[in-house]
Amino acid sequence: MEEKNEVMMKMKSSGSESQVMDGSDIMKLVGNEEVFSNFVDHKFQELDIDQDGKLSVKELQPAVADIGVALGLPAQGSSPESDHIYSEVLQEFTHGKQEKVSKTEFKEVLSDILLGMAAGLQRDPIVLLRMDGEDLLEFVKSPAFEPETLSLYFELELPDGSLKDYSIKAFEKLTVDQGMPPASDSWVMSNVVEPVVESCIGASNEQPVTQETFFAEFKKVAVCAAQRLKEQPVIVAHSENTFDGSGIKRLLSNKFELDKTLDSSLKTVPRDRHGKMSKEYLRVALDVLAPSAGLPPIGAVDQMDKVIKEVCKMLDADDGKMVKDEEFKKLLTEILGSMMLQLEGNPVSVSTNSVVHEPLASSSTLLQPPSNSEITISLFQIAFSERTMDLISFGSGCFPLMLVLIITMCNLSDCYDPLDPNGNIAVTYDILRWTEDGYQARITIQNYYQYRHVEKPGWQLGWRWAANEVIWSMSGAFATQLGNCSTYKSEIPHCCKKDPIIVDLAPEAPPEKKSDGCCRGGFLAASAINPSNSFAAFEMKVGNLRGNYTAYKPLNLTLMAPGPGYTCDEFVDTDPTTSSVIDGKRQEQVIRTWKSTCTYSTFLANKSPTCCVSLSTFYNPEITPCRLCSCGCKLAGDEAKSCIGQSSSSPYERELLQCTDHMCPLRVHWHIKKNYRNHWRVKLTISNYNLGKNYSNWNVVVQHPGFSQQATVFSFNNTVLSTVGVPDEVALFWGLDFYNDALLQAEEKQVGSVTTEILLLKDMNSFTLSNGWTFPRRVYINDPKLRAPNRDPTMSKAPFERAVELKKKGTKAANLPNSKLHSKQKLGHHFSPEQYVEIREMMKSQGGQQHNNHTEAKANTVACAGPFNEETFGPW
């Protein structure tokens, strides 16, 4: 933290105007009980129009709107993405219900929102820099400019590049320390770098690029860039983390805290029947205690993952042996100690610089305390001074200020999915052969995600050419725009755009346009479901390289699949791709290969929920329905048969749905149908409420302890996924070809649905309420977001607990009322083997009565289905 503060002070003392956001001002407001209470009283009175002492949903709307303004969001109704955030804020106040909110609830939620922002900023302070060209001009005039510029010249690999190419590449190498905002940002590139290079170089572009020419011309261009920044300042949000082992040292020096942390981390590690744990779960435990040791989550920082890998290898921690608690703790402590020593000698630093594109256009009245308050503070004063905010104006279509800061604060492990630890989409760029003015390339997109597929309208791949390349021709795909090809007179290229967007061909494309691995309409199957359709490939002829036979890597790779959510690394050199020919007797390799990895983030995708889950059991007549307004609220009368959905996956379309209380296009229903001595019988149903859309190639992922035993699935394909750090097994379900692989659209009086029954084997040796009862822990479907129900369909006493009590009192199980026979798994009680046998017999008897009484038709009356991202149900 001390090093972080030093970095912040250094940034703050630089020539650029800066503002450090560390959450202290917010903490000061919320921490002063008298001032904060007066603040809440004042705002509550303003909002409580009918003066009944409570706020209705309508009365809360101005507060929600003001919080949206404080977050830098556009007005409600401007976009589905921002409307979803407004909806989430409203649900924080109402807890998903259409009930009124008391002053106490209002105060608690407002406090949570502010403290959440403050905690994030306190953990990772952000420096906002206003870059107006002064630092860049100072760098140009300094003695350091010449040697650093000449060093850049020799770093750049552009043997046949023009002066413009060299200048653009040089700007990409400059940093905020030298007064240059990140040129990797598309806005900076198109509004600062490219216009400056174009206007300041001019005719000099034709000169041979020697080091003397480059130094003289780049100095002129840099001065022009400084002038451009003076006219149009750029705001950069800078954050930095240094992992130097100090957090581990503090933890190891406090024995009480260390023991408590180790005990807590072991709770997440599964044990065998002898109480031993596998060393394979050391990383899982390490991930749990990471915050206490000042470490990032595993998978978040590559350099840190390498340190952990080296330490585990040194300590033989990856041999998978089973060990007892004390040895497991000893290994964890040794790993931490070794990591501390390595980080003390070689600290790992991670920094980010994000360009902030749009100001907060108006001020929030909700987050401004009344004028008589002792603390006059607002989120706008925290975020930036009024004078500075007035200087930021970068047009439309960009991210608002606070949204960028929230992205900066979000957990880096967001892209890591423990249910699919090795999941990613790999893009391989192979240069097959040289041509007269360029090369022939093959690009392959491989989906390594086990359950996340790319659905139609399919993937879109984009990049930015490093030089002046054009695409002469393509097979297996096409560029969506031609671009400006006016300089070509006889033969017109396929695409002349500097930043082409490539999409897949349809299956019915002409044979002469196809290539191997193409033409599925952009669809990429999940690797665990259909490996042969989990990749796409196309070829293209690239030209206008003027005899350069080294080629330049494409820059700024982007993947839309079909919407946002994917972040791609820069292309890196790797071993050339090889292939077998002549029946495998000969190996041939391409000339050159670049690779990039794209990972998915639910945060960046920011999809609205499109599915909910409902539950029912044979032992309870009540059905737990989807939450009210899970995916939006019904904006039509009770008589309406169809409604406009508010949770479309595309911001440009609205789906027509059957009118429901949850308004989700899809719903998943889990019904506990029967209880046998050794098995559970479960009915899983997925229903489609969308009146105009089929869901082809659907899949459902269910995390459930019952899948650790062999399960029988009657009407779906299924497999168990490889996971990391997940205490329960995870099963993937998808439809049978030509039978139920398509989830058909709903009709006016009937939903489309697919269903199967599942037999889950009970583990008699570890059967407890938390491990044996049949509700899932998590559910995913097709990857959009899910809303879980507010409660499970159970009552106050577990059947095991109730049966044991009755047995002690001498009461027969047959006298136990049916309505009382139910499970509350969060109790998690354990029983002796003798009690298990006795209780199972009682449950078998009671379960049969319950089922015969009322539940055979219950699963048919509660359909369920839909795609959603992920929801944790907890240990029911």
N, C-alpha and C positions, 0 to 999 in steps of 0.2 A: 504493500500500500504506500510505503514511503517513496519507493521509486516512481509509482504512478503519480503521486502528488508532485514529485520533482518534474516529471514530464509535463504535467498540467501547468505548473508554474512557468516552465520554459516556454510553452505554447502561449501562455497568457502574456508573457513579457516580450513576445515577438512584435515586430513592427505592425502587423495586422491587428485590427480591432478584434477582440475575442471576448467570449463570455463562457465561464465555466459553469456547467450544470451538474451539481452534485447532490441535489435534493435537500440541501440544508434549509432553504427558505420554506419549502413545503413542510418539512418536519417542524419548523418553528411555528408555523400557523396551526397545524393540527395538535402539536404538543402543548399549546397554551389553551387549557380547557376553557377558561373564561372567554377568551377572544373567539375560539372556535365555536363555542356554544352560542355566543351572541351572533356570530356569523350565520350559523345554521338557523337560529330563531328568525333572523331577519329574512333569510331566503325562503324559509318555510311559510312565513306570513305572506310574502309576495306571491307564492305559488298557490296557496290555499284560498282560492277565489270564493268558494261557498262557506268558508270559515267553519267547517265542521270538524276541524282538528285532524283531518286525514287528507292525503293526496290521492286523487283518482288517477287512472292512466292518462286521461285527458289533461289533468292539471300537471302531471309530471312531464308532459311533452316539452315545455319551454326549458326545463332543467336538462333534459336529454339533449335538446338542440344546443344549449350552451356548452355542455361537455363536448359535443361534437366539434363545436367551434374551437374549444381549447385544444382538441386533438388535431386541429388543422383540416377537418373534413369539410367537403362542400355541403351545401344545404341538403336537407332530406329530400329525397326524390330525384337527386341529381344522377345517382348511379346505384346499381344493385349492391356493389361492394360496400359503399359507404352506408347505405340503408341497412345492410346486415350488421354493421358495427353499432348503428343507432339502436337496432333491435336488441342487440346483446346488452347494451347499457341499460335499456328499459327493463329487460328481464333481470338484471342485477337488483334493481329496485323492487320489482314485483315478485321475484322468485318464480317466474314463469306462470303466474296466476293473474287473473283479471280482478284482483282484490285491491282495496285501498291500502296506502302505505302510511304508517304512523310517523311522527316526528323522530322517534327513536330509531326506527328502521332507516329513515332517510339519512339521519346523521351517521349511522353505522356504515351504510353503503358509500356515502360520500367520503367518509374517512378512509375506508378501504381503498377506494380508487386513488385518492391522493397519496396514501402511504405506499401503495404499490408502485406508483411512479417514483416516489422518493427513494424507496429501497433499491429499485433498479439503477437510479442515478447515483446513489451512494456507493453501490457495489462497483459500477463501471461509469465513472464521471465522463461527461462528454464536453469537449471544448468546441464551441462554435467559432469558426474563424471567418472573418469578412476579408476576402482576398481582393484587393483593389489595385493590384499592380505595383504597390510601393515596395514590397519585399522582392518581387521579381526584378524591378529596376535596380534596387540596391545590390542584388546578386550580380546583375550584368556589369555594374560599375566596380565590383569588388575584384581584388587580385585573384580570387579563387575561380573566377569565371573561365579564364583561358585554359588552365590545366584541366578543369572538369569537362569543358567543351571538347577539348582534344581527346580526352579519355573516352567521351561518348562516341566520337568519330570512329575510334578503333574498335569499340564494342559493337557497333552496328554492322550487321552482315548484309550489306547492299552493294555488291560489286558493280552492278549495272544500274543502280538506283539514281534517280535524278536528285537535284538539290531539294526539291519539294519533298521527295520521299525521305531523304535524310532529315529534313527539318521536322517532319511529322513524327518520325521515330524518336528524334531527340526530345521533343516535347513529352512523349510518352515516358521517357526516362526521368524527367524532372519530378521533384517531389514538392510537397507543401512547405518543407523547410527552405526550399529555394524560391518560394513565392508562387508556385504554379499549382493550380487545382488539378486533380487527377484527370489526365487526358484520356484515360480509359472510359470515362463517363461520356456517353454519346452526346449529351447536350454540350459539354465543354468542347468535344471534338468538332461538332458541326457549327457551333456558334462562336468559338474563340480560335481554335487551332487552324482549322481549314481556311476560314476567311482571311486570317492574318497571313498564312503562308501564301495563299493565292494572291493577295494584294501587295505584299512586301517583296516577294521574290521576282515575279514578272518575267522579264526577258532573261534574267540571270539563270533561269532554270536550265538553259541549254548549255551552260558552261560545264566542263569536266569537274567533278567533285573531288578536289584535292583537299588536304587538311587546312591549307591556308584559306581557300575559297569558302570552305564550310564554316570556319571560325568567323570570318568577316561577315558572311551573309546571315549566319544564325544569330549573330549579335544584333543585326538590324531587325531580324524577325522577332527576337525576344523583346526588343524595345517596343515594337509594334504591339506585341501581345500585352505588355504592361499597360500601354495606352488603352487597349481594348478593355482590359479589366478595370481600368479607372472609369471608363464610360459605363461599363456593365459589370459591377462587382459580382463575385461568386461566393456563396456561403458554403463552407465545408465543415461537416461534423466529424471531429477526430476523437477516436477512443483508443486506448492502449492498455494491454495487460502484460505483465512480466511475471513469469513463474520461476522463482529463484530458490525454492525450497524453504522459504521462511515460514510459510503456513504449516508445512510438515513438521518443521522444527518446533513450532509452538505447540502443536498437538502432541508430539512425542515427549515434550518436557512436562506435560500435565497428565500424570498417570490416571487420575480420576476421569478426566475428559476422554483420554485414550481408551480406557476400558469401556466406558459408556458408548463411545462411537463404534468400537469393535463389536460389542454386543448387538448394537442396533444393525450393523451391516450384516451380521450373521442371520438375522431374522428373515432375510430375503433369499437365503441359500437353502435349497431342498436337501433333505437327508434321506439316507436309505433306512431300512428297517432297524439297522443297528445304530442309528444316530450319527453315522459318519457322513462326511461331505467330500465331494470330488474337488480336486485342485482346479478343475476346469472352471469352477465358479469363483476363483480368486478375483478375476477381473470384474465380475458382477458386484462382489462385495466392495472392491476398490472404487467402483463407480458410485456406490451408495455413500461411502465416507469421503468422497472427493471434495464436497463443499467444506467439510470440517478441516480438511488439510490444505485448503486454498488451491485446489487443483481443478482443471476443467473436466467436464464429463468425458468419459472414454468415447473416442470417435469424433470429438469436436476439434481437436488440434493435432494435426499429423505429427508435428515434432514431439509432442508429449506422448503420443501413442508409440513412437519409436523408442523413447526412453523406457516406457513400461515394458515393451517387447524385449529390449536388451536386458533389463533387470530380471524379468521372469526367466529368461533363458539362462542367465548366470546362476540363478537360485534353483534351477530345475523345477520351476513352478508350473510347467506346462505338461508334466508327464501323466496327468489325469488320475493319479492315485487317490484312493479314498483315505481320508485322515479324520481324526477326532477334532473336537472344537479347539482345544488348546494348541494343537499343532497348526490348525488353520489360522488361528489368531497370531501365532508366532511367525508364520510365513508372511501374513499381511504386514506385520510390524517390520520384518526384515526388508520387504519390498519398499515400504515407505522410507526406511532408513537409507537404502541404496539409492532411491530416487532423490532424496534430499542431498546426498553427496554429489550426485551427478549434476543436479540443477544448481547447486552452489558454485560448482566450477564452470558450468555452461548454462546460464539462464536462458529460458525460452521466452521470446517476446512476440506478441501478436498485436498488430495495430491495424486499424481500419480508417479510411478516409472516404466519407460519403458526401457527395454533392447534394445540397438541399436546394430544391428547384423552385419552391413556391412559398410565399409568405402566408401567414395567417391573416386573412383579409379583414376580418372584423374582430372585435374584442368580445370576450365572454362576460356576461353580467353575472352569471351564477358563481364564477370562481373569483369574483372581486368582492372582498369584504365590504361592509357598509363604511361610509365615510368616517364614522366616529370610532372605528376600530383602531387599536394601537398599532396593528401590523397592516399596512396597506400593501397588499401583495396579490398578484395574479399570475396565472401560468404564463401569461405573455411577458410579464416582467421577468419571470424566471427564465423563459425561453430566450428572450432577446430584448434589448432596449427598443423603445418605440422608434427612436431615430434610425437605428439599424434596420428595423423591419421595414421602414418606409423605403429603404434603398433596394430591397430584394423584389425583383419582378421579372420572372423568367417565362412568362406565357403560360399557356394551358397545357393540359395533358401530362403534367408531372406530379410527383408525389408531394404532399404537403409536408411541412416542416416536422411536426410532431410524429407523423407516421414514419419518417426516416429515422427519427430518434428511437422510436419503439422498435423498429427493425434492428437498429444497432444494439439495443438492450436485450433483444430476445436471445434465448439460450441457443448456443451454437450447436447443441445436440439435436436441434429440431429436425435436421436432415437425417438423423440416425434412427432407424426403426429396429428395435430389438426383435420384432417378429420377422424381420427380413434383413438381418445384419449385413449381408453382402449385396443387397439390392442396389442397382444403379442402371443407367442406360449408357453404354459405351459407344462412342463415335470414333470410327477408324477411317483415316484418310490415307489411302494408298496411291502413290504415283506409279502407274503401271509402265509407262514408256514416255520418252521424249518425242515431241512433234516439232514441226518447223519453227513455231514461235511460242512453244509452251510444252504442255504435257497432257497425257490422258490419265484421268484419275478415277478411282472407284471409292465410293464412300459407303460404309456399312454402319447401320444403326442396330445395336444389339440390346435387347431388353433383358437384363439379368434380375429384374424384380420377380419374386416368386408369385405374387398374387396381384400386383398392380399392372394392368394392361393399358394400352393406349387405344382408346375407342375412336370411332369415326366422329367427326370428319378427319381425324388422324393427325399425325405429327407434322410439324413445320420446322425445318432446320434453316437457321440463318447464320451468317457470319459477315465479317468486313474484310475485304481484300487488303493486303498489306501494301500492294503497289497499284498498278493500273490494269489488273487482269480483267479479262472478259471471258464469258462462257460461249464458246463457238457452237457447241451442240450438246445434247443430253439424251440419255436413254434410261428408262426406268423411273424417271421423275421429270419435273419441269419447274422452271422459275416462274413465280407469279407475276413478275413485271419485266418488261423489256428494258426499260431505262433509256438513257440518252445515247443512241447509236449514230448520231448525225455525222460523225467523222468517218464512218464507214460507207463507201459509195457502192462497191460492187456486191460483196458478200456481207450480209447483215448477221451479226452474232445472235445467238439465242438470248443472251442477257448481257447488258452493259452496266448494270447497276453496281455501285461500289459496295452495297450491302444487300446482296440477293437473298430472297426467301425461297426455299425449295420445298415442294410438296410431292407426295406420292401420286402415281397414276392409278386410275381405276382398273379393276380386273378386266374390263372389256376393252382396254386400250389396244390399238393395232399392234400386231406382232413386231413390226419393224421399230416400234417405239419402246419395246420392253427390253429388260435385261434380267439376268438371274437374280432372284430374291426380291423382285419388285412387285408392284401393282396389286396391292391389297387395299387400296383406298386409304392408306395411312394407318391401318390397323396393325398393332403389335401385340401379340398374345403374351400373357404372363408365362414366364419360363417354366413354372411348375405344372402348367396346364397343357400347353402346346408348344414345346420347344422348337418345332420345325417352322412355326409361324411367329416366332418371337424376335425376328430380325427383318430388316429391310436393307436393300442395297440399290445403288444406282451408279451410273458412270457418266462422266462429262469430259469434254475436251476444253482445256483452259489455254488461253492464248494471250498475246500482247505482252510477252515477257522480254522481247527484244534480245533473244539469244541467251537469256540467263538460264543456265542448266543447274541451278541449285534450288530454285523456287523459294517462295515465301510462305510461311505458315499463315493460313487464314486467322483472323483475329476476332475477338468478342463473339465466340460461338454462343448461339441461343437455341433453345429447344422449346417449342410449344407443343403440348401433347394432350388435347388440342389447345388447352388454356394455359395460364401461367402456373408456376410452381416449381419449375426445374431451373437449377443453376449449374452451368457448365464450366469446367476448368478450361484454361488455355490449352491449345494443342501442344504436346511435347513430343520430342523425337523418341522413338522406340525401335526395337529390332524389327527389320523389314518382315512383312507378312510372307509366309511361305505356304505353298499349296502343292498337293500331290497330283501328278499327271501320269499317263501311261500305266494305268491300273496300280498306282502307288509306287511304281518302280523308280520314279524320278521326282525330285523336289525342286520347285522353282520359287524364287523369291522376287518380290517387287523391288523397284529402285529405292523407294524411301517410304517410311510409314510414320504418320503422326497420330496420336491418340488423345482423346479427351473423355472425361467422365462427367456425366450429368446426374445430379442427385435431386430428389424431390423433397420439398418442404411444404407441409400443410399450412404453415404460417404464410408463406409467400402465395400459395394458391388462394388462400382466404375464401374458400368456397362456403356458401351458405349451406346449412344442413339440408339434405335432400331425402333423408330417411329417418324413421323413428323405430323403436322397438316396443313391443307389448308382450305381456307374459300371462300365463294361466297355468293352473295345476288341477290335478284330479281331487285334491284334498281341500280345495277352497272354492266355493261357488263364485267368488268375485274374480273379475278379470282386471288386471292392471293394464289400463290402456296407455297409448302414447300420451306424452305430455300435451297439454293444451297449447296450441300455437307453436308446436315443435319446429315447424319449418315456415311459419308465417301464420297470420290469423285470417280467418274466413271473413272476407269483405263483401259478403253477399247475404241476402235474406235467407231465412230458414227453408223457403220453398225452392231455392235455386238448386239445380241439378249439377251445374258445372261452375267452377271458380277459376280465377286467374292465379296461378302459383306465384309465390314471391321468392322462391329459392331456386331459380333457374341457374344451370351451370354456365350459361352464356349471358353476358350483360346486355345483349341485344335482342333477347327473345324472352317471351313470357309463355309458360306452359299452361295448357288448359287441363285442369284436374277435376276429379270428382270432389265435391264439397265435403270436407271433413273437419273435425275439430282440430286435427293436427296439421292439416294442409301439406302433408309430405307426399311427393310423387311415389315413394316406395315405403313399405313397412315390413319389418321382420317380426314374426311371432314365434315365440318359443313356448310350447305347451308340454308340460309333464303329464303324459297320458296314462301311464301305468307304473306301478311299483311291484317288481318281482323280487324273489329272494336274492337273486344274484345279478339282476339287471334293472336298469331303468328303461322305459320306452318313452321316447320323446318325439313329438311331431314338430318339424321345422317348416314354416310356410313363409314364402316371400310373395308379396302382392304388389301389383302395379296399379296406381290410381291415376296415371297419366292417360288422358283421353286421346293423345296424338303421338305417342312414342312407344316403340318396343325397345326392350333392353336385351340386345343380343350379347352373347358371350359373358353373361353375368357370372359373378362368383361371390361367395360368402366365406369369411374367415371367422372362426369361433375359437376363442381361448377357453378351455374347460379342463378341469382335472380328470374328467372321465376319459379323455382321449389318450391318457397314459396306458390304458388297457385297450385291448382290441375292441373296436366298435363295428357294428354291422349297420351299413347304410343301404337303404332299399332302392331309392329312386334318383340318387345323385352320384356323380363321380366324386371321389374324395382322396385326399392324401394328407399326411402329417408333415408340417413345415419344419425346417431346421431353424432354430431360434437361438438367441444368446441372452441369458439373464432373465428368462421368462419362467416363473415357477411352475406353470401348468403347460400341458401340451397344447398345440395350436393346430386345428384341422382346417383344411381348405376344401370347400365344396363347390362344384360347378355342374352344369346340366349335362345330360346324356345327349349325344349327337342325334339330331333329327327327332328327338322326343321332347325334351324340355330345356334345350340349350338357349331358347329365346323366351324371355318373359314378355308376353304379349300385352298390348295396351288395353286399358279398361274400356268398357262400354258404359252406356248411361246407367244401367242398373246392375252391372257386374264388374268386378275387378279382374284383371289378369293375374294369375298366380301360378306358382310352381310349389310343390310340396314333397316332402319325404318323411319317412319315419326312421328313427335311429335307435338302436339298442346299445346302451352304454353299460359295460360290465362294471360291477362294483369291486373295489379292492377291499377285501375283508380284513386285511391286516392293518390298513390305515384309514378305515372308514370312519369319518367324523362328519359333523355338520358342515365344516368349512371345506372338506375335500371330497365328500361324497354326494352332497345334494346337487341337484341337476340344473342349477341356473348357470349360464355362462359368465365368465369374468369380463371378456371383451368381445365385441362383434364388429366386423368390418364388412362392407359390401360394395363392390365396384369402386371403392375408395372415396366417394364423397362423405360428408359428415353425417353422423347419427345423433339423434336425441334419445337418451335413455329415459325410462319411466321415472316418475318421482319416487316410487316405492316398489317393493316386491310384493307379490300377492300372498303375503303371509300375515300372521297375527303375532300375539305377544309371546307365546310359549312354543318352544320346539317340541316335536312329537317325542323325541328321545327323552328330553328333560321332563316333559309332562308324564311320560310313561313310567320313568324311574320314580318320580314323586308318588304316583298312584300305587306303584308296587310297594313302596315303603309303607304306605298307609293301608295296604291290603285291599285296594280298590282294583277290580278287574278291568282289563283293557276294554272289554266289550261295553262297559258302562261309560266310557269316555265319549262325550258328544262329538259327532262328526265335525262340527264347525270348529272344534278346538284342536283337531289333528292337523298340524301344519308345522312348517320349519322356518326358523329365523337363523340363517346360517352364520350370521355375524357372531352368534354366541360361541361357536367353535368348541363345544365341550367334547371331552374324550371319555371313553368308557372301557371297562375291563372286557376281556374276551367273553367271559361268562355273561356280562350284561349285553354284549353285542348279540349273542345268540338269542337271548330272551327277548330283547327289544325288536330284533328283526322279525321274529315270529309274530309279535304284537302288531308291528307295522304291516306285515303281510296281510294279516287278518283285517285290520282297519282299512288298509289301502284298497282291498277288494270291495269292502262295503262302500267306501267313498266313490270308487269308480262306477259301481253299478248304480248308485243313487242319481248322479247328475252330470257326469262330465264327458261322456262319449261324444256328444254333439258340440261340446263347448269349443273345441279347436276349430270346428267349421264355422262357428259364428264370429271368431276373432281371427281374421286373416292378418298377415303381416309380411312386410317386405321392404326392400329398398336399399339403395347405395348410401353408405355413410362411411366416414373416415374411421373413427375409432371412438369407443366409449368404454370407460371403466365402470363396471357394475359393483366392484368391491366384493369382498368375500361373503356372498349371500349364503 
